[in-house]
Amino acid sequence: MTTNRTRIHHRAPSLDLPVAVGGDGPFVIDSAGRRYLDASGGAAVSCLGHSERRVIEAIKAQLDRLPYAHTGFFTNEPAEALADHLTSRAPGDLGHVYFVSGGSEANETAMKLARQYFFERGETGRRHFIARRQSYHGNTIAALSVGGNAGRRAVYEPILLPASHIAPCFEYRHRADDETSEQYAIRAADELEAEILRLGEGSVIAFIAETVVGATAGAVPPAPGYFQRIREICDRHGVLLILDEVMSGMGRIGQLYACDHYGVVPDILTCAKGLGAGYQPIGAVLMSDRIHDTIIGGSGAFQHGFTYIGHATACAGALAVQQVIEEDGLLENCRDMGALLRDQLRDAFADRPWFGDLRGEGLFIGLELVQDRATKRPYDPGLRLHAKIKAAAMAEGLMVYPAGGTADGQAGDHVLVAPSFIINETHVAQIVERLDRAITSVVPA
């Protein structure tokens, strides 16, 4: 199929895309029979690969029973069971869940939920959201407004909602030479308190942040102590903490909830991609019992909703995904293969002149490229190095998720690697070998 014959308005209409027709474990197969090792999970979605029969059979069985029933009239068994599964494993008092169809919807829902919580409490003057530069929270207007990805915001700036953006917690780029990691974490977190005070005590609804920054900066983890300080600041000023785990959650870093790894409990947590592993569209918003009880004890209803919330078939598929992950011990495999993959990437690339940073946890790994290692100077963004790496990797039969603007929203290139949890040592070696050839073929001499 060529782009001038398709009736689809594709993401990038100028590209001539292969047609995906099949899946085999971590591989996607196109119409010419070519196999691509999916080392990005699409966009950190396909945590079980592309052919898990237990999930497919669970979806088919639910379709035979009941595909869909509107939640204005009914609840359904798969949604109730999935809610029990997620909340019973969640940290702190995240005891209730609201199901949506994806990550953007999840973060949009979280923002509205946070606002209604304060409305029910009579704190109607709370109207501000604070987020971070170099973040991404989705493509709806509200989610894009709190996102700090300059490239994705640019076209829509005039219609975005007001939101504050403080500095990211990005050690490789922003920690001073004379700072420890812990000192840097406190300095970065204290920007939140300064912004709360600037906006006015009692006027801020929530601070929203990715637990591990995903697509915009490439698997950037928080510095030690960062979220503990953030939690203290939020509590001191009565501000809610929303953690976006759309990419990093549901096992991606080797734990079901990424915030558990970093020792913090949010008031609201969003997840999506690895929740359903791509077998059905689904996302979720977990909320504290305090938020749930405040709304139920007040107006009694959340003034929000989408047609497909709590979709029976999507929930059945997601429950099967989570059961497979537990039954097969895939969180452990995620940790083990992640450590092996990071080691092999470092061994292969550490001496390359373009190697800047390798970061991440589990199977959520970022590789940042620089033109000058000593100064960390990025390549000229006009080169579009990340786009060339993606195309070269596809030519090698490898799917990775490169992006630009890593350093400051304009300059900088990274490659996000987020393969399925089912990979083995052979797949790890193939990822490293193919990525090596792809980068070598396009990096300027």
KELO-633230 format. One record per residue (C-alpha): chain; x, y, z; residue number from 0. Coordinates in pm, 1 decimal, m for minus. Layout:
// KELO-633230
   chain       east      north         up   resi
       A          X          Y          Z    NUM
...
***
This chain:
// KELO-633230
   chain       east      north         up   resi
       A        0.0        0.0        0.0      0
       A      130.1      347.3      m82.9      1
       A       30.0      666.2       93.2      2
       A     m128.1      824.6     m215.7      3
       A     m382.1      538.4     m228.7      4
       A     m485.3      520.1      136.4      5
       A     m799.1      690.9      263.7      6
       A     m650.2      713.5      613.6      7
       A     m510.4     1043.9      735.3      8
       A     m201.1      890.0      889.4      9
       A       17.0     1045.6     1160.3     10
       A      278.3     1125.0      896.0     11
       A      103.1     1103.7      557.0     12
       A      429.3     1137.5      364.9     13
       A      558.2      803.2      493.9     14
       A      492.3      484.0      302.4     15
       A      407.1      249.5      588.0     16
       A      427.1     m129.1      574.6     17
       A      102.9     m312.1      648.7     18
       A      103.1     m508.8      974.4     19
       A      m80.1     m839.3      929.4     20
       A       35.9    m1064.6     1213.0     21
       A      213.9    m1103.5     1542.6     22
       A      440.8    m1368.9     1688.0     23
       A      550.9    m1306.7     2045.4     24
       A      763.5     m989.7     2044.0     25
       A      758.4     m970.3     1662.6     26
       A      522.1     m785.5     1427.0     27
       A      488.9     m930.8     1075.4     28
       A      408.3     m721.5      769.3     29
       A      226.3     m813.2      448.1     30
       A      555.2     m898.7      276.2     31
       A      634.9    m1151.2      548.0     32
       A      904.2     m937.0      709.3     33
       A      945.0     m967.7     1087.9     34
       A     1015.9     m668.4     1312.0     35
       A     1139.7     m715.4     1667.0     36
       A      923.3     m477.3     1868.7     37
       A     1168.0     m319.9     2113.4     38
       A      939.6      m27.2     2191.6     39
       A      613.4     m205.5     2264.0     40
       A      464.5       24.3     2002.3     41
       A      469.0      309.1     2254.2     42
       A      546.5      103.8     2566.8     43
       A      210.9      m71.5     2519.1     44
       A      265.2     m430.9     2407.9     45
       A      404.5     m577.1     2730.0     46
       A      292.2     m932.1     2637.8     47
       A      393.9     m918.4     2275.0     48
       A      145.5     m967.5     1993.9     49
       A        8.2    m1320.8     2019.5     50
       A      m80.1    m1409.2     2380.8     51
       A     m357.5    m1666.9     2341.2     52
       A     m482.3    m1648.1     2700.3     53
       A     m568.6    m1282.5     2655.9     54
       A     m719.7    m1335.4     2312.9     55
       A     m936.6    m1620.1     2441.6     56
       A    m1053.4    m1411.7     2740.0     57
       A    m1162.2    m1135.6     2503.1     58
       A    m1341.2    m1381.4     2274.2     59
       A    m1518.6    m1542.2     2570.0     60
       A    m1637.7    m1202.8     2694.1     61
       A    m1765.9    m1115.4     2347.8     62
       A    m1971.7    m1434.4     2357.7     63
       A    m2119.3    m1331.6     2693.8     64
       A    m2157.5     m954.3     2667.8     65
       A    m1951.7     m714.9     2453.4     66
       A    m2069.1     m388.7     2611.4     67
       A    m2326.0     m243.4     2847.8     68
       A    m2344.9      129.0     2922.1     69
       A    m2232.7      212.6     3275.8     70
       A    m2522.7      452.5     3320.5     71
       A    m2739.9      140.9     3346.9     72
       A    m2516.0     m149.1     3456.1     73
       A    m2187.5     m249.4     3607.4     74
       A    m2024.6     m564.9     3469.7     75
       A    m1826.7     m857.6     3605.5     76
       A    m1493.0     m798.6     3427.0     77
       A    m1480.0     m433.7     3536.5     78
       A    m1553.8     m525.6     3898.6     79
       A    m1291.7     m802.0     3894.4     80
       A    m1028.7     m578.2     3735.6     81
       A    m1097.9     m304.4     3990.4     82
       A    m1050.6     m554.8     4273.4     83
       A     m726.1     m678.8     4117.3     84
       A     m575.1     m332.1     4075.8     85
       A     m680.0     m179.8     4408.2     86
       A     m577.2     m485.0     4610.3     87
       A     m222.8     m440.0     4479.8     88
       A     m211.1      m61.3     4486.7     89
       A       m3.3      135.0     4738.1     90
       A     m151.9      333.3     5023.3     91
       A     m523.9      401.9     5015.7     92
       A     m573.5      399.9     4638.8     93
       A     m891.0      204.9     4692.5     94
       A    m1114.6      297.8     4399.9     95
       A    m1072.0      306.0     4023.4     96
       A    m1236.3      469.8     3723.0     97
       A    m1186.9      299.1     3385.4     98
       A    m1138.5      492.1     3060.7     99
       A    m1008.3      412.2     2711.1    100
       A     m650.0      536.0     2723.3    101
       A     m385.0      756.6     2878.4    102
       A     m506.2     1096.4     2758.3    103
       A     m854.5     1021.6     2889.8    104
       A     m703.3      901.6     3217.8    105
       A     m513.9     1225.8     3278.9    106
       A     m809.3     1438.1     3168.3    107
       A    m1023.6     1244.2     3415.4    108
       A     m767.2     1285.1     3693.1    109
       A     m768.3     1662.8     3650.4    110
       A    m1146.8     1684.4     3663.5    111
       A    m1161.5     1446.6     3959.0    112
       A     m912.2     1661.5     4150.8    113
       A    m1109.2     1978.5     4079.4    114
       A    m1439.1     1823.1     4185.7    115
       A    m1283.1     1694.9     4508.4    116
       A    m1205.4     2050.8     4615.6    117
       A    m1541.2     2175.9     4486.1    118
       A    m1716.4     1924.7     4712.3    119
       A    m1506.9     2049.8     5004.8    120
       A    m1607.6     2408.6     4940.3    121
       A    m1257.5     2507.4     4827.2    122
       A    m1385.7     2652.7     4503.0    123
       A    m1094.0     2896.1     4469.5    124
       A     m856.6     2615.5     4380.2    125
       A     m811.1     2639.1     4005.5    126
       A     m441.3     2595.5     3917.2    127
       A     m247.1     2289.9     3803.0    128
       A      129.7     2272.4     3823.4    129
       A      328.9     2033.6     3603.5    130
       A      683.8     2012.1     3468.2    131
       A      866.1     2114.3     3156.6    132
       A      979.5     1822.4     2940.8    133
       A      673.3     1616.7     3038.3    134
       A      391.3     1458.7     2842.9    135
       A       44.3     1376.2     2971.9    136
       A     m164.2     1322.7     2658.9    137
       A     m317.0     1491.8     2357.6    138
       A     m656.2     1616.5     2474.6    139
       A     m662.1     1991.9     2532.9    140
       A     m641.6     1968.8     2912.5    141
       A     m378.3     1694.9     2912.1    142
       A     m173.1     1881.6     2652.6    143
       A     m205.0     2198.6     2859.9    144
       A      m32.9     2045.2     3160.3    145
       A      217.1     1866.6     2938.4    146
       A      552.5     2034.0     2892.0    147
       A      646.7     1900.6     2549.4    148
       A      719.6     2213.3     2347.0    149
       A      691.0     2045.3     2009.1    150
       A      351.4     1890.6     2074.2    151
       A      217.5     2213.6     2227.3    152
       A      338.5     2456.5     1960.9    153
       A       47.1     2448.7     1714.0    154
       A     m214.3     2460.5     1989.4    155
       A      m66.8     2719.9     2229.3    156
       A     m343.9     2978.3     2170.6    157
       A     m616.8     2735.4     2277.5    158
       A     m442.8     2559.5     2565.3    159
       A     m559.2     2607.2     2923.4    160
       A     m343.9     2802.9     3169.6    161
       A     m101.1     2581.1     3362.2    162
       A      226.8     2634.3     3544.6    163
       A      540.9     2442.1     3453.5    164
       A      839.5     2405.1     3681.9    165
       A     1175.8     2246.9     3601.6    166
       A     1193.4     1872.3     3542.7    167
       A     1389.3     1641.4     3770.9    168
       A     1652.2     1546.4     3514.4    169
       A     1987.6     1471.9     3677.1    170
       A     2189.1     1416.2     3361.1    171
       A     2093.3     1757.5     3228.6    172
       A     2045.1     1973.1     3538.7    173
       A     2240.8     1851.7     3841.1    174
       A     2534.5     2081.2     3914.2    175
       A     2882.5     1932.5     3942.2    176
       A     2907.9     2034.7     4307.9    177
       A     2569.7     1882.9     4403.7    178
       A     2491.3     1535.3     4528.7    179
       A     2192.6     1358.1     4377.2    180
       A     1999.5     1417.9     4698.7    181
       A     2081.4     1789.6     4704.4    182
       A     1974.4     1823.4     4345.5    183
       A     1647.5     1641.0     4420.8    184
       A     1561.7     1890.6     4695.6    185
       A     1648.4     2187.9     4476.6    186
       A     1431.8     2058.4     4191.9    187
       A     1140.1     1974.8     4421.5    188
       A     1150.0     2310.8     4599.5    189
       A     1048.8     2480.0     4274.4    190
       A      703.5     2335.8     4341.0    191
       A      668.5     2517.6     4671.6    192
       A      790.2     2842.3     4519.5    193
       A      529.1     2814.2     4243.7    194
       A      248.7     2730.4     4489.2    195
       A      333.4     3042.7     4688.2    196
       A      355.4     3254.8     4372.3    197
       A       11.2     3141.7     4257.1    198
       A     m135.8     3195.7     4601.0    199
       A     m199.6     2975.1     4901.9    200
       A     m522.8     2780.1     4856.7    201
       A     m538.0     2831.6     4479.3    202
       A     m358.9     2518.0     4352.7    203
       A     m548.8     2196.5     4280.2    204
       A     m271.8     1951.6     4203.7    205
       A       81.6     1883.1     4092.5    206
       A       95.3     1630.1     3808.5    207
       A      413.5     1446.3     3713.5    208
       A      523.0     1130.5     3538.4    209
       A      674.7      894.7     3794.1    210
       A      937.5      814.8     3529.8    211
       A      938.4     1057.4     3237.5    212
       A      861.3      870.7     2917.3    213
       A      843.3      981.5     2556.1    214
       A      955.0     1343.2     2594.6    215
       A     1289.9     1282.0     2763.4    216
       A     1346.9      906.3     2748.8    217
       A     1295.8      707.5     3070.0    218
       A     1417.8      975.5     3312.3    219
       A     1385.4      851.6     3674.1    220
       A     1346.2     1083.2     3974.1    221
       A     1657.5     1167.7     4172.7    222
       A     1670.7     1002.2     4517.8    223
       A     1440.0     1180.4     4761.1    224
       A     1267.2     1392.5     4496.8    225
       A      916.4     1255.5     4534.2    226
       A      942.7     1238.1     4912.9    227
       A     1005.6     1613.3     4912.8    228
       A      725.7     1667.5     4658.9    229
       A      487.3     1470.8     4882.5    230
       A      581.8     1685.6     5184.7    231
       A      521.4     2007.0     4989.3    232
       A      185.6     1889.5     4858.4    233
       A       71.9     1787.6     5206.3    234
       A      189.5     2113.6     5360.6    235
       A      m18.5     2317.3     5116.4    236
       A     m316.8     2085.3     5076.1    237
       A     m231.2     2017.5     4710.4    238
       A     m311.6     1681.9     4550.0    239
       A      m34.2     1473.7     4394.2    240
       A     m124.4     1310.9     4061.6    241
       A      128.3     1058.8     3929.8    242
       A      108.5      973.6     3562.7    243
       A      213.6      610.6     3512.1    244
       A       56.8      573.0     3169.7    245
       A      394.9      462.7     3033.5    246
       A      598.8      363.7     3337.8    247
       A      330.1      173.8     3529.6    248
       A      176.5     m172.8     3510.8    249
       A      509.8     m352.4     3543.6    250
       A      717.7     m157.6     3293.4    251
       A      997.0      m84.2     3543.7    252
       A      963.8     m425.9     3710.0    253
       A      695.2     m336.1     3965.6    254
       A      323.5     m311.4     3902.9    255
       A      313.6       49.1     4022.4    256
       A      626.1      253.3     3954.1    257
       A      564.1      476.8     4255.9    258
       A      621.6      174.6     4482.3    259
       A      979.7      159.6     4356.2    260
       A     1036.2      523.0     4452.4    261
       A      860.3      511.5     4789.0    262
       A      578.2      758.3     4731.7    263
       A      198.8      728.5     4736.3    264
       A       m0.4      972.8     4521.0    265
       A     m357.8     1087.3     4575.6    266
       A     m445.1      997.0     4217.3    267
       A     m259.2      759.1     3983.4    268
       A     m317.5      711.9     3611.8    269
       A     m220.8      409.3     3403.7    270
       A     m302.7      276.7     3059.5    271
       A      m57.4      129.8     2811.2    272
       A       58.7     m184.0     2990.4    273
       A     m280.9     m226.3     3156.0    274
       A     m433.8     m384.0     2845.9    275
       A     m109.3     m451.3     2654.5    276
       A     m271.5     m329.7     2331.9    277
       A     m523.4     m612.6     2312.6    278
       A     m803.8     m364.8     2382.8    279
       A     m799.6       13.5     2443.6    280
       A     m815.4       81.4     2818.2    281
       A     m685.6      314.9     3085.9    282
       A     m754.6      365.8     3454.3    283
       A     m754.7      632.5     3724.5    284
       A     m691.4      511.2     4078.0    285
       A     m795.9      748.2     4354.9    286
       A     m756.1      764.1     4729.4    287
       A    m1047.7      661.7     4947.0    288
       A    m1054.5     1020.3     5076.4    289
       A    m1126.8     1158.2     4728.6    290
       A    m1386.9      891.1     4656.2    291
       A    m1560.6      933.6     4991.2    292
       A    m1565.6     1313.8     4964.0    293
       A    m1751.0     1302.4     4632.7    294
       A    m1985.7     1021.8     4736.9    295
       A    m2058.8     1200.7     5062.7    296
       A    m2113.8     1530.9     4883.9    297
       A    m2302.1     1557.8     4555.0    298
       A    m2285.1     1180.3     4521.4    299
       A    m2175.2     1173.3     4157.2    300
       A    m1865.9     1247.9     3952.5    301
       A    m1966.3     1507.5     3692.1    302
       A    m1780.8     1336.2     3413.4    303
       A    m1803.4     1036.2     3181.9    304
       A    m1724.4      879.3     2846.9    305
       A    m1931.5      635.8     2641.5    306
       A    m1686.9      347.9     2681.0    307
       A    m1586.4      372.4     3048.3    308
       A    m1574.9       33.6     3215.7    309
       A    m1607.0     m141.0     2878.3    310
       A    m1673.5     m506.8     2953.1    311
       A    m1457.3     m654.3     2676.2    312
       A    m1169.0     m414.8     2740.1    313
       A    m1177.1     m492.4     3111.7    314
       A    m1185.4     m867.5     3045.6    315
       A     m879.0     m834.9     2825.5    316
       A     m692.6     m618.7     3078.3    317
       A     m770.1     m858.0     3363.4    318
       A     m632.7    m1146.0     3157.3    319
       A     m317.6     m942.1     3083.5    320
       A     m257.4     m878.6     3451.9    321
       A     m322.2    m1242.5     3539.2    322
       A      m70.4    m1362.7     3277.1    323
       A      190.4    m1122.8     3413.9    324
       A      145.7    m1269.6     3761.7    325
       A      112.6    m1633.4     3658.4    326
       A      425.1    m1625.2     3441.6    327
       A      640.9    m1421.2     3680.4    328
       A      691.6    m1155.5     3416.0    329
       A      774.3     m874.3     3656.9    330
       A     1082.9    m1070.3     3757.5    331
       A     1168.1    m1131.6     3391.7    332
       A     1120.6     m760.5     3326.1    333
       A     1373.6     m678.7     3596.8    334
       A     1620.9     m948.2     3487.8    335
       A     1604.6     m878.6     3113.4    336
       A     1606.3     m505.0     3179.5    337
       A     1930.0     m532.1     3376.5    338
       A     2082.3     m751.7     3103.6    339
       A     1971.5     m515.8     2827.7    340
       A     2113.6     m210.6     3004.7    341
       A     2443.6     m391.2     3064.5    342
       A     2473.4     m496.9     2701.6    343
       A     2378.2     m152.6     2570.7    344
       A     2639.9        6.3     2795.8    345
       A     2903.8     m245.9     2689.6    346
       A     2827.0     m184.2     2323.7    347
       A     2799.3      195.1     2332.4    348
       A     2995.2      333.7     2629.7    349
       A     3302.2      416.1     2419.6    350
       A     3113.5      570.4     2129.7    351
       A     3167.4      945.9     2092.3    352
       A     2791.9     1006.2     2068.8    353
       A     2704.7      818.4     2390.4    354
       A     2559.8     1060.2     2644.6    355
       A     2350.4      876.4     2899.9    356
       A     2187.5      539.7     2958.7    357
       A     1907.5      540.0     3213.7    358
       A     1592.1      366.6     3329.0    359
       A     1460.7       71.4     3528.1    360
       A     1328.9     m265.8     3416.9    361
       A     1237.4     m265.5     3050.0    362
       A     1200.1      113.0     3034.9    363
       A     1535.2      237.9     2905.5    364
       A     1650.5      566.8     2758.9    365
       A     1963.8      616.9     2550.7    366
       A     2057.4      982.6     2498.4    367
       A     2288.7     1083.8     2213.8    368
       A     2511.9     1391.1     2224.7    369
       A     2752.2     1558.8     1984.5    370
       A     3002.0     1636.1     2261.6    371
       A     3024.7     1409.0     2565.5    372
       A     3222.6     1654.5     2778.8    373
       A     2973.8     1940.7     2743.1    374
       A     2665.1     1723.2     2675.5    375
       A     2598.2     1938.9     2370.4    376
       A     2315.1     1791.0     2160.4    377
       A     2322.3     1745.7     1786.6    378
       A     2171.5     2018.2     1568.4    379
       A     1794.6     1954.9     1577.9    380
       A     1785.1     2027.6     1204.6    381
       A     1953.3     1691.8     1148.2    382
       A     1644.8     1513.1     1287.6    383
       A     1876.7     1240.4     1405.3    384
       A     1603.9     1064.7     1604.1    385
       A     1386.8     1026.5     1292.4    386
       A     1679.7      884.5     1098.1    387
       A     1748.5      632.8     1375.4    388
       A     1386.5      517.2     1370.8    389
       A     1392.6      464.7      994.7    390
       A     1730.2      289.3     1006.0    391
       A     1612.1       60.8     1285.7    392
       A     1301.0      m34.2     1088.2    393
       A     1527.9     m121.7      795.8    394
       A     1713.0     m353.0     1036.6    395
       A     1385.6     m517.6     1144.1    396
       A     1377.0     m336.6     1479.4    397
       A     1114.7     m106.6     1630.8    398
       A     1239.7      151.3     1881.3    399
       A     1089.7      484.3     1994.6    400
       A     1330.6      772.8     1925.4    401
       A     1234.5     1135.6     1988.5    402
       A     1382.9     1483.5     1971.1    403
       A     1384.9     1788.8     2194.9    404
       A     1529.8     1583.4     2479.2    405
       A     1752.1     1852.6     2627.5    406
       A     1530.1     2159.3     2621.2    407
       A     1223.4     2089.4     2410.0    408
       A     1401.6     2180.8     2087.8    409
       A     1745.8     2017.7     2078.1    410
       A     1846.8     1670.4     2187.0    411
       A     1791.4     1313.9     2067.7    412
       A     1715.4      996.9     2259.3    413
       A     1600.5      643.5     2189.2    414
       A     1337.9      490.7     2418.3    415
       A     1359.9      111.3     2443.8    416
       A     1057.3      m61.6     2597.4    417
       A     1020.5     m420.2     2472.3    418
       A      766.9     m673.7     2592.2    419
       A      812.1     m847.5     2926.8    420
       A      836.1    m1185.7     2750.3    421
       A     1173.1    m1124.9     2583.8    422
       A     1467.3    m1356.3     2646.6    423
       A     1845.7    m1334.6     2617.1    424
       A     1838.2    m1396.2     2242.8    425
       A     1600.0    m1102.5     2192.1    426
       A     1822.1     m880.5     2409.5    427
       A     2122.4     m957.7     2190.1    428
       A     1920.2     m890.0     1874.0    429
       A     1802.2     m552.4     2007.5    430
       A     2157.7     m440.9     2084.0    431
       A     2302.3     m564.4     1753.1    432
       A     2030.7     m412.4     1536.6    433
       A     2024.6      m81.7     1725.3    434
       A     2403.4      m61.3     1698.0    435
       A     2386.6      m98.5     1321.1    436
       A     2101.4      152.6     1292.9    437
       A     2271.5      425.7     1496.4    438
       A     2611.1      369.9     1336.2    439
       A     2458.5      409.2      991.2    440
       A     2312.7      756.8     1056.6    441
       A     2523.3      934.0     1323.0    442
       A     2742.8     1200.5     1158.8    443
       A     3110.2     1103.8     1140.8    444
***
